[in-house]
Amino acid sequence: MAACRTVGLFVRIGGHQKGKVKVAQTEESIREALAQLIDPATGRDYVGSGEVKAVDLEGGKVTVAVELGYPAKSVAEEIKQSITEKLRQLPGVDKVAVSVSTNIVSHAAQAGLKLLPGIKNVIAVASGKGGVGKSTTTANLALALAAEGARVGILDADIYGPSQQMMMGLSGRPESTDGKTIEPMQAHGVQTMSIGVLIDMDQPMVWRGPMVTQALEQLLRDTQWKDLDYLIVDLPPGTGDIQLTLSQKVPLTGAIIVTTPQDIALIDARKALKMFEKVNVPILGIVENMSIHVCSNCGHEEHIFGEGGAQRMSGDYGVDLLGQLPLDIRIREQADSGRPTLVSDPDSAASRIYKEVARKAAAKIAMKKRDYGGAFPKIVVQNT
């Protein structure tokens, strides 16, 4: 039974105190009020999702501790304010103290695959088709997660056409402290590795499939990733060797599909989604890039690549539409300059969309089954 503490409330009539009405508030009644508030990232109430970790009552003061399973630095104050306003409406409550913290944990991947050292969760970003802005989206989502308070890395898995080294403004070569492994390069607070930092910019990778997949595995496993909450993997277009190797041999927590509204892009995006479904990798959601164009001169809005494509795909497969990004020349210019939108213009409308997409994707992961593989001690039998 929930602990019951009485909160006193004086009632005055005609200026004279007529007595004291006792209003009983309990932990249960507080939780019932909190259950009416919906976390916009998870789509579930704070109680049902397990985000309310503690409730304490003392006199007219209520203290609530909320722990989120996803990074939410930019909206933490909004969450505090909404909870505070809700609880202040309860009779007898005159003070509310709310704390919001984040605890990002490891989550289960495909059956039979162990998590990688130094990485809690791996997210694949795929499109199935080139030219839809997948790499730009990857860079900005990684930077958005970092801005929200997570430790993030990017692995550029496009061996034939690496681009993250340019988008993240990397220069020079990665270091190796032991001659066997390499250190990830740092860019805007994000650990990054790409074949592009190991070769000359104009050097083509004239490799067959097996060499490419081996190179990808080496980049992934021989990089000394340092305590990452999320590793974002920028996949090349298509559903071939690299994508299949990654989905079968790498412990993926989930995948994000990037597309444009155009039917021709959606055909390949659907193939990418179905590929992940076949290998039991959860789809975290769809991001629609180049959703609408707003003229920088007159403000005219136009759906150049069609309208509603990702929404229809979302409905067809029962997955979330995480967000829709505009066709904006500044997003392209900022990525080409090595300072993506989240760095160049963190308060822009596009940056807010990227952050919302990042929170929603991370929240989807937070609701998944946790990985407890590292929680069990090793049992050693010895003769004594």
N, C-alpha and C positions, 0 to 999 in steps of 0.2 A: 504494500500500500504506500502511495506517495506521502512524503512527510507534509504535514499541514501546519503552516504558521499563519497567525492572524495579523492582518494589516489593519490598523485603526484608521477610521475616517470620521472626522467631526462634521456634524450637520448643524447649521445655524438657521434659526427661523426668527425673523423679525429682529435680527441683531443679537439674540440671546442664544447661548449654547443650550440645546435641549437634550444633550446626551451624546453618547458615542455609539455609532453603529459599527459593528464588527463585520468586516468583509474578509472572508477566508480565501486566501490564495494558496494554491498548492503547486508543487512541481508539475503535477499532471495538468492543471489548468494553464500554466505557463506554456507547457509543451503543446497543448491543444491550440493555443493562440499562434505559436510558432509554426504549427502544421498548416496554417492558412496562408503562409508566405511561400512563394515559389522561387527557387533558385533559377534565374534565367539561363544559366549555363547548362544545368542538368535537366531542367524541365520538371523537377520533382521538388516536393517541399523539404525544408531543412531538417525536419524530424524524420520523415520517412526515408530520406537518403542517408541518415546516420551522421549528418554534419553537425548536429547539436551534440556536443560532448559533455557539457555540464550545465546545470541550472542550480542557482543558489538563491535563497530568499532570506533576507534579514531586515525585519521591520518593513518599511516601505520601499526597500531597495531590492532590485532583482539583478543578479549577475548571470550573464550567459556567455559560454565559451563555444564558439563555432570553429570547426576545423574543416577546411576545404581540401579535397583531394587533387586540386588543380591550382596552378598559379593564377592569382587574381589581384595583383597589386593595384591596378588602376581602378578597380571597382570595390575594393575593400571598404572604403568609407561609405559608399552607397549602401552596401549590405548592412553595415553597422547602423546607418540612419534608418533604413526601412524596418529593421528589427526593433530599434529603440522607439520609433513612432508607434509601432504596433503594440508594444507592451505598455507604453504610457497610457493607452486607452483603457487598460484594465482598471477597475475600481481599486483604490487604495495603493496603487503603485505610483510613487512620486520620483523615484530615481531608477535609472536603468544603466547598467554598465555592460557593454558588449565588446568582446575581444574576437578578432577574426585572424586565424592563422592558417598556414598551408602545410600539408604533409603529403609529399609526393612519394609514392611507394612503387615497387616493382609489380608488374601484372603479368599474368600468364600469357604465353605465346602458343604457337602450334604444339600439339602433343609430341613429346619425345625430344624437344629442343630445349637446351639449357640457356639461361640468360648469359649475355656476354659480360665479361669483367668490366666494371666501371660504368655500366650502362643499365639503367632501370627499365627503360621502355624504348622500343624502336618503332618509328612511324615511317612507312613508305609513302612517298608522294608520286603518283602515277597519272598518266593521261591517256596512254594508248596511242596518241597522235602527237606529232611535233608541232610547234608553232602556236600552242594555245597559252603560253605563258607559265608553264609548269615550274620552270627553274626560278623565275622571278617570284612566283608564289611561294616556293620552298624557302627561298632566302628571307622573304618578309615574314613568313609564319615562324621561322626559327628565331628571328629577331623579336617578333611579337611575344613569343613564349619567354624569351630572355628578359624583355622589358616588363613582363608580368611577374618576374621573380624566379624563374626556373634556370637550371644549369643545362645548356643546350649545345648540341654539336650538329654539324652538317657533314654528311658523306655524299660526295658527288659520284654517283654510280654510273654516270654516262662516260664510259671509257673512250668512245669514239669522238664524242663532242662535248668535252667538259666545259662548263661555263661558270661554276661557282667561284673559281679563283678570281675571275674578272668582276663578278657581281659583288663579291665581298671585299674587293680591293686588296687582294693578297699579292705579295711580291717576295722574291727570294725563294729559298728552298727550305723544307722542313729539316729539323735537326734530329740526330740519333745519338742517344747517350750510351748505348750498348752495342751499336753496330748491327743489331738484329731488328729492332723496332724503331718506329719513328714517332716523333712528338707531333700532335696536331697543331696546326697554325692557328693563331688567335686573330679574330677580326670582329670588331665591334662587340666584344664580350662573348663571342661564339667560337667554340672549337670547330675547326674546319679542316677537312682533308679531301683532296681531289688529285686525280692523275695529272691535272693541269699544272700543278706546282712542281711536278717531277720531270716534266718534259718542256721543250721549247714550244712557244705559242703556235708556231706554224708547222710543228712536227705531226704528221698524221700517224694514227695508230693502225698500222696495216696488220692486224691480228685476226686469226680465226677465232671462232666461238670459244673453244676450250681455254685458249690463252686469256681471253677477256674475262671469263668467269673466274679463272685462277687469280688474275690481277685484282679483281673486285674483292675476292675473299681475303687476299693479302692486305689490301687497303683497309678493310674492315677490322681484321683480327690483329694485324701487326701495328696498328696505330694505338698509342697509349692514351686512350680516352680517359679523362679524369672526372670521375664521379658525376656522370651525366644523368639528369632526370629524363631527358629525351634526346635521342639521336634521330635526326630527320634525314632520310635517305632520298636523294633526288634521282629517281629512276629515268633511264632513257626511254624514248618512245617505243611502243610495240609490246608484244607479249612473247618474246623469244627467250634465248638462253639466259641472258642476264636476269630478266624478271623471274623466270622459273627457278633459277639457282637461288636467288635471293629469297623467294617465297618458300622454298623447300629446305634450305640450309641455315637461314638466318632467323632467329627468334623474333618475329614481327608481332608487335602488340596490336597493330592495326594499320589500315591504309586509307589515304585520302585520294579521291579521284578529282582531277582538275579538268575542266572542259570549257568550251565556249557554248553559247546557245545554238550554234550552227549545227544542222543535222549531220553534216559530214564529219564533224568533230565528235558528235555524240555516238556515232557508230562505233568508233574505236574506243571511246570512253566506256561504253557498255561492255566491250570485250575485255578491257582491263579489269573492270569490276567483277565480271564473271570468272576471270582467271583467279583472282584472290579468293572468291567464294569456293572454287574447286579445291584449293589448298588450305581451306579453313582459316583464312586470315580475315578477321572482322573488318568491315568497311565502316570507318568512323564518320564518313559523310562525303558530300560532293561540294566542290567550290566552283562556282561559275565565274570564269574570267571574261573580261571584255563584254560584260553584260549589257552595258548601255554607254553610248558616247554622248558627252556633253560638250558642245562647241565652246572652245576657250574664248571666242570672240563675242558671240551673241547669246550663248547659254542654251541654244536649241538642243533638245534631247532626241536621240535617234537610236533605234535598235539595229545597228549595222549588221550584226551577225544573227539576227532573228531574236525571238522573244519566248521565254518560258521553257526552253529546252531542258535545262537542268532540273527545273521543277517537275516536268513530266517524267524524267528519268528517276528522280527521287521517289515519285509516287509509284512508278512501275516496279521498283526494286525494294521499296520499303526502307529506304535509308534517308538520313537527314540531309537537307540542303543547308550547309554550314554558313554560306554567305555568298554575296554577289559583288564582284569588283568591277569598277567602271573601266572603260577603254580610255585611259588618260595618258597623254604624252609625257607627263611628269614622272609617272611610274617607270616608264621605259628609260627616260633620261637618267633618272636616279640610279637605276640598276646598272646601266652602262657605265656610270661614273665610279662605281665601286662603293657607293653610299646609297643603299636601297631606301625606299620610302620611310621605313621605320626609323632610319638614322637621319635622313635628310629633312624629313618633315613629320616628326612623331605625333604632332597634334592635328594632322590633317584628317579629313573625312576618310580617306583610304586607309590610313593607319588605324583608325578606330575600327574599321571593318576587319582588317587583318587581326587585330587584337581579339575581337569578338569571335572570329573563326577559330583562333588559337585556343581561346578559353573553352569553346564548345567541344573542340576535338579532345582537349585534355580532360574535360569533364566526362566525355564518353569513356575514356580510358579509366578514369577514376571509379566508374561504376562497374567496371569489369572485374572478373575474378582475380584476386591477388595471387602472386607467386610466393609460395612459402618454402621453396626449395632450399634457400639459404638459411632457413630458421631451424632446421633440424641438425642436431650435433652428430658428428661422425662417431660411430660405435666401433671400437677396436677390441677384439678378443685377444687376450694374452694369457699365456701359461704362467701361473704364479706358484 
